[in-house]
């Protein structure tokens, strides 16, 4: 970058450094779930990045307050009104509504997930006809709700995108399947079960989709071991990472 595009401190004035445009930074807002030390959270000298002294607060975004802005309020109003018409208090189904980085997410109580999803799909003012998949997330320090399932919903009619997020504890990793509402979730729920261990109750065939049927554990959980697991390719055994490379 030329000197003409920098201020006296060497900072690009067109990209001011702030909590709004630094990924993963929320200042003191939101909900703190842990304090990370080092770049990758490695302990006992395993962090080879050179950032072993870094201390960072890990926060989840907190609930937003009205007005949310734009069409977000319209969607929230219509969803809450439609649930009330069905005799369900919105506060019993929607744990919180989050607006973060220009995206709208409804955190749903798991027992009401299917009804909320069907309402979002069928209500003429909402019409979120397409679910483009479900993603698993594991927050080991988010006590009582360590496992999260995140659904991405798209309204083709209204050209809108929202998310639903549902949590469950490690000790009871069950979430209702959305296969009956969005059949395209078939393989996505199997993948999330395979990698994170979330059991989608009501799925027609909840089996592993990537790992062998007899595989132990769920590889994308944050408590899954890093290395030390031998992998077999067509009868040939490849040594585990900690056996084929030395960092000393």
Protein Blocks (a to p, Z undefined) as FASTA:
>chain_A
ZZklpcfkopafklccdfklgghiahjghjdfbdcedjkopaehlacnopmmpccddddd
ddddddebijllmmmmmmmmmmmmnopafklmmmbacdeehiacddddfklmmmmmmmmm
mmmklopabccbdcddddfklghilbccddddddfklopaddddddddfklccccdfklm
mmmlmmmmmmmmmmnopacehiablcdfkbcfklgcjfkbckbceehiacdeehiacddf
klmccfZZ
